[in-house]
Structures are given as structure tokens and as C-alpha cells.
Amino acid sequence: MSDFFAEMSWRGLVEDSTPGLPEALAEGPVTGYVGFDPTAPSLHVGSLLPILNLARLQRAGHRPIAIAGGGTGLIGDPSGKSDERQLLTREKVAENLAGIRAQLARFLDFSPGPTQAVLVDNAEWLGELGLMDFLRDVGKLFSVNQMIARESVRRRLASESGISFTEFSYALLQAYDFLELHDRYGCTLQMGGSDQWGNILSGADLIRRLRDRRAHGLVSPLLTNAAGTKFGKTEAGAVWLDPERTSPYTFYQFWLNTADADVVRYLGFFTFLGREEIDALAAETERAPEERAAQRRLAEEVTRIAHGDEALARAERVTDLLFGRGGAELQADDLLQGFGDAPSSALPAAELEGGVALSQLLAHTGLAASRNEARRLISSGGVYVNERRAEGETTIGRNEAIEGRALLLRKGKKQYHLVRVEE
């Protein structure tokens, strides 16, 4: 067994922990869990840190449990939220859970063995929970004074929307999850973000009161970038782990565009690279930040972990094309899959057989508001077809399409549009 707590500490992943946790981890294998809310059919990069924390726990010789909260997902966690979330239907929660289960299997080892990962749905026990029994056995152990003193609750109480009793009860249900996992799996550790600290302590206290056993908590810092804004949000919205929602190319670019002020910290948070290698990349960033060696390594490692070697290779080929080698080397499969979430449109192959004026194509795709505007863009040198500058108004035929299947149009430096040629 490796020293899980020591590794989490040097990576900057320990914001707070209960007394005695390092000693408990050193005594032998422990079982620890993290909960994930099924608010969408895919997790996003904001979920990546707790997923990797579970993976580190498993690699250190301990047993990880992931809760896909089919029960608590019907309620909604108020932590970090300024307004009450839209309640999901049972059918939508079930649909979301199916997607999350498949994603977690990329990061955790579910094969039989002493450290076999476990995925559970807390609807198994919360759905059968009787209100009177719950209030008598669990509710009486919680102090309302302590609950309203928590920052997440105080913030909501001070807001115009307030907090419903439904969300206020979430802390009790999360504590009950910890108790249930302790009884079923011998779970004695819960991990999460620092906004979960109060809920985690409640669960540990419930286990102490009802089972006379010691349980622990460990929370990591809430993710923000150097500018103080929420991690994982872009102009295009959330960055998803599902390649159908966020293509591996766009995922790769998200990490490649990490600021110098964040990249070393993110290498510790989101990769399995060792301390010496991260220190070397930090020194290289300090010496030659323009080379962006740390960003390239971060993008490579996280994309490989999340999507595999083949998707990484495709993302790198598209990146090399767009920012280096030129359009002739791009393959249609790379383009169609790499730009899966880019603005795109379909064009019947028959229309290209006779040729389409470039200005007409730009207007059709919306890169230009009209053909007149398109002609002005072309004459100013601001239009590219398959990453080659258009030297003037021209006719685009089927032979210009890469392998006869795709055209990549660009206006200016960054505004792309993918044209899929369909039979």
C-alpha cells in the first residue's frame, strides 16, 4: 500500500480532514466513497477531481465506492447553489444514472479483488425509508442550530429565494448514506469538495452515535482558476466527459488553454504524474512559458485518462493541422470526429458535383450574413478552406472536400464551420 494521505497532501488535494485519518489509512485498507448527483446523463470536468481522488484511493490499495445518487438526486443538494435546483423526475434520474455508470468505468477498476470498485444507487435504501422511522432514529440526532450555521444554508437563508425544507433535509439524507455504506460495506471514509465538509461531519457523527465506530472525512479545495472564476465553464458551456457532448479535440483544447498560473496546480490535481516530473514541468514553465510544455503534457494526460489513446491521437492530429502543418494532411475521420461539437451543417454531395461558389457557401453556413459580405471577407484574405487561404472568389467542388466527405471553413483566426458532405 502506498501513502494515500501523503500523496493527496503534496498534490494540494487536502483542504481539511478529520483527526486520525492518516493513522487510519496506515493501519490497513479502508473503504471510502464519493457521491455524484445525476443531474445530467454525463459528468463534466468539475466531477473529474473527485473521480480521480477515488482512483488514487484505489491505486493506494484501498476500496472505492461511487454513489450515483438516484435518491438524493430527487431532492437536490443546496451546497454551492444560489437557487433551488429543478427537481428531476424518476425517469430522468434513471436515464442520467445509466450514462454516469458507464463513464465511471473508465476511471475505476471494477474487476474482482480486494480493491474492487463498487457503484451503488442510494435509491436502494432511501426509496424504502419510512418517514416516521427516519425522523425518530436519525432526525432527532441533528441540531437545527448547527445546520443553519453552515455557510451553504446561511447563504440561502439570506437570499431572496430562501431554502425549502426539501433541500434543508439533504444533509440528513447524505449522513444516512454514510451510515448505510458503513453497515453494508464497512465504509469509514467520505470524500468530497470543501463545500461538503459539514455534511460529511454529520455522517461521521451519525456513525459514532448509532454504531459507536469512528468514521472520517477528507475534502479537497473547490476548483477555481487563477482569475477566481468557476472551473470547467467556457463560453460554449460546460466541458463534458461524454465525447458525444464535448469532442475529445475540444476536451484536449480546454486543457491546452490552461493559464500558466493554473497549469502546475492542475497537473497535481488531474494527472497521475509523479512529483519530480511535475516539478520539472513547473521549472520549464518558469523558464520558457511560451513553449507551453506543461499545458501540452496536461492536455495529453487528461485526454488519455478520460478518452483513451486513440482519441488523444486524433485530437493531437487535428491540433497539429490547425496550428501547424496545414490542411493537406488531415483525414476526414479526424475532422468529422474531432470537430464533433463545432458549428456544422450538411450539404448534399450532388450540389458539390457541379460546384458551389465560396461566397454562397459562406452565406449558407452563416459565416457571412450575405454573399456580398462573404465576397468582402474573401477579398480581405480572411477566409480559409481546409486551412488554406482563399485567394479570391472560387468555386468549391467535390474534389475540394477532404476524401469527398468534409470541408472545414474558417473566418478569421478562430471561427470555424464544418461542412459534412452527405450522399
N, C-alpha and C positions, 0 to 999 in steps of 0.2 A: 504494500500500500504506500502511495505517495502522500505527502503532507498537503491535503486539500486546503486547509485554512491558510497555510503559509503561501501557497500559490495564489489563492484569492486575494491575499493581503498585498503581495508585491504587484499584482495586476491592478490594484486600486479598486477592487470589487467589494470591499468590506466597508460599508458605511456605518454599520452597527451590528452587534451580535450579543447574544446572552452570555453571562458569565459561565465559564466552564466549558464552552463549546470546543475550543482546541483540544482540551483534555479528553472530552467525549469522543472526538474524531480519532484521537490517537489510540484509544483503548481497543478499537476494533471497528468492523464495518457498521455503519449506521444506514438507516433508510431515511431519505429526505424527499420533500415534494415541493412542487411549484404549481400554482393554479393558472389556468388560461381561460379567459372569458370567450365564449363562442359568439362574438358579436358580428362576425363575418365568416365566410367559408374559407378564408385564408388568414394566416397570421401575417404580420408585417415586420419590418426591421426593428420596430420598437419591442417586439417579442423575442428578438434574436438573443439578447443578453440573458434573460432567464433560461432560455433553451440551452444556451451554451454553458451556463452555470450548472444545469443538470448534467450535461455531457461531461463537464470537468469532474463533477462528483462521481460519476460512474467510472471515468478513467482513473480516478484515485482509489478505486476498489470499493466504493460504496454503492448502494442501490437507489436508483432514482425512480420517483413516481411523478407522473404528469397527470394533473386533474384537468380534464376538459369539462368545465362547469356547466353541465346541462341543467343542473338545478339552480345554482346561483345565477346562471345566465338569464333565467327568467325574472330575476329580481333587479340586478344591476348594481355594480359597486360604485359608491359615491366618491371614492378616493381619486383625487386629481381632477374631478369633474365639476364644472361650474353650473351645470344644469342636469336635471334628471334625464337619464337615457330613455330612448324609446324602448318600451318593453317588447320583447320578441315573442312570437308565437312558438308553441312547442314544435311545430313542424319546421319552422325556420331554424330553431336551435339544433334540431336533429340533422338538418342539412349542413349546417355550419360545422357541427362536430365531425361529420364524415370527412370533410376537407382537412380539418386540423389533424385528425388522426394520421392521415397519410403523410402530412408534412413532418410531423414529429419523428416518424420512422427514418427520415434522412439523417437525423442528428443523434438519436439514441439507439442503443443496441437492445433489441427485444428478443434475442436468441436465448435459449435456456442456459441458466448458470446462476452462480451466487449473486452476480450484479445485474441480473436481467431487469431491464426497464419494465415498468408497469404503467399502463394507461387506463385510467378509470373515469367514469362519469358520475359525479356526485348526485345525479338524479336517482341513482340506485337506492340511496338511503334518504335523501331529502324528500323525494317524491312519496315516500311511505311514512314520513314523520307526522305524528299526531300533534296538533297544536297544543292541547292541554298538557300532554306529557312533556313537550318541549319547554313550555313556559314553566312548568313545575320543576323539571330536572335541570334545565340549563338557564332559562331566563332569570331565575332567582339569584344566580351567581354573578350577574352583571350589574354594575353600578351605573345608573344613568348619568350620574355626576361625572364619572370617568369618561363615559362615551361621548358626552357633549364637549368635553375638554379637548378632544382630538382635533387637530388642525383641519382635517378634511371636513369634519362635521361643523366646526365653528365657522369655517368659510361659507358653507352652505346656509347655515342659520342666519348669517349676516347678509346673505344675498336676497334679492327681490323674490327669487323663485322658492327659496327655502329648501327644506328637505322633507320628503314624505316618510311616513312610518315604514313603508316598504323598504326604502333604501337604508333607513336608520337601522333596520333589523339585519342588514347584510353582515355586520361584524359578528353577530351571534351565529349565523349560518356558517361563516368561514371558520370560526372557532370550533364548531361542531364537526366540520370536515376534518380538522386536525385530530380531534378525538376519535372519529371513526377510522381514520387511517392508522392511528396508533393501535386501535383494537384489532383491525384486520391485518395489518402488515408490520406492526411493530415500529411504525414511523415515529421518529423523535426529533425531526428537523424540518422546519418550513423555511423556504427562501422566497424572496421577492424584492420589489423595489422599496425604497425607503418610505414611500407613502403607505406601505402596508405594515409598518412597524407595530402600530397599535393593535391591529387585527391579529398579527402573529403572536404578540404577547398575550392577548386574550385567549388564544388557542392553547398556548403553553400553560397558562394559568388554569384553564379548564381541565387539562390532563392532570395537573398537580392536585387539584381539588377532588376530582372524581376517581382518579386511578392511583393517586399517591406516587406518581412517577415524574421524573424530570424530563422536560422537553425543551428544545432550543429553537432559536430563530437567528437568521442571518439575512441582512438586507444590503443591497447594493445601491450606489448613488442613482438618482433619477437622471436619465440621459438628456443632456442638452449639448449644444455645440458652443464654441468659444464666444459666439455672439449672444448666448443666453436663450436662444430660441429652441423650440421642441425638436428633438432629434427625429429624423425619419420623414419629416414633412418637406415636400418640394412644391414648386409652382404647379406641377402636374398632379399633386395629391400625395397619398401615402405610397410608400415603396413596399410592395407585397412580396412574400416569399413564393407565391404561386407564379410560375413562369407564364401562365396564360394572362395574368393580370399585370405583371411587370416583367418584361422580357429579360433574359439573362444579360443582354447587352446594356439595357437601361439600368439594371441592377449593378452591373460592373461599373458603369459610368458614375452612378451615385457614390460609390466608394472612391473611385478615382478622383472625384472632385472634392474630396475632403480637404479642409483647410489645414495649413501647416500647424496651426495652433492646436488642432484636434487629433492629428494623424497618429502620433505616438501613443496617446491615451487609447485610441480606438484599436491599435494593434494589440494592446494588452487586453482589451475588452472582448474583441470579436475574432481573435485568431488563437491557434494553439502554439504559435511561435514561442520559443524559449526566451528567457530574459536577456541572454547575451546577444541574440540576433536582433531583438527589439532595440537594445541599447545601441547596437551598431547602426541600425537604420535611423535612430534618433540623431546620432552623431553625423550621419550623412546628410540628413535634413538640415541640420545646423550649418554644415559646411557648404552644401550646394542645394539649396531649396528648389532652385529652378529645374533640377533634374527629376524631382518628384519620385525618387526611388521608393520612399516609404509608402506613398499613395499607390504606386503600382503594385507593390507587394501586398498591401491591404486589400486592394480590389481583387487580386489574384486569389488570395487565400480565402476570403469570404465567399466569393463566387464559386470556388471549388467546393467548399463545405456545403453551400446551400443548393447548388445545381449540378455539381459533378464536373469531371474533366472535359467531357465533350462540349458542354455548354460554355465552359470557360474558354476553350479553344476558339469557339465560334465568336464569342464576344471580343476576344483579342484580335481575331482576323478583321472583324468589322471596324474595330477601333483603329487598327493599323491602316486600313483602307481610308477611313475618313480623315485621319490626322497624319497620314504619312505616304503610303506607297502609290495611291492612285487607283482609279476605278477599274482598270482592265483586269485586275486580279481577283475581283470579287465574284463569288459564286452566288447563284440565285437562291440556293437554300440558306446560305448565310444571311443574305439580305432579307428574305421573307421571314425567317425566324428571328434574326437579330433585331429587326425593326417591327416586331410583332405588335408593339403598343404605340408606334409612331402614327401620326396622321396618315391616313391611306385612303385609297379609292380603287375601284376596279374599272378596267377598261376592256371591252371585248377585243379579242385578237383581230377580228375582222376589220375593225376600224383602223388598226395599225397597218394592215396589209397595204392599204392604199396610201398611207402616210397621214400624219396629223401635224398641223402647224404647231410649233413650240408655243407660240403665244396663245393658241386655242387651248393647249394642254394646261398651261399655267392658269388660265382663267377657269378651266373645268375643275381643277384641283383646289382652287381657292387661294393659291399662292399669289395671284393677282386679282384685283377686283374686276378687271375688264381686259380685253385684248389690247386696247391702247396702252393701259398701264403695263401690261406684260411686255409690249414692244419697247417701252422706255426702260424697263428693268434689263431686258436683253442688251439693248444698245449701251447701257452703262456698265456692262460687264458683271452684273450681279446675279446671273443665273447659271446654274451648273446642272448638267445632265450626267448622271453616273460619275459625279465628281470631276467632270471636265467642263471648263468654262465654255458657255455658248458664245461663239464669236459673232453671232448675228441671227436674225430670224431664219429658221431652218425647218425642214420637215422631218418629223420623227417617224421612222418606220419600224417594222417588227425586228429588223436586224439590229436596231439600236438597243433593244431590250436585252438585258443580260440573260443569256440562254433562252431568249424569246419569252421570258416569263416575268420580268420585273424591270421597272425604271425607277431610279432614285433621283428626284428633283430637289434642288436646293436653291433657296433665295437668301442671299447674304451669307453670313458665317454659320448660322445655326438653324435656320428654318427649313426643315426637311419635309418632304411628302413622298410617300411610297406609292407607286402605281403598280397594281397587280394586274398582269395581263392574263385574262381568262378566256378559255376556249368557249 
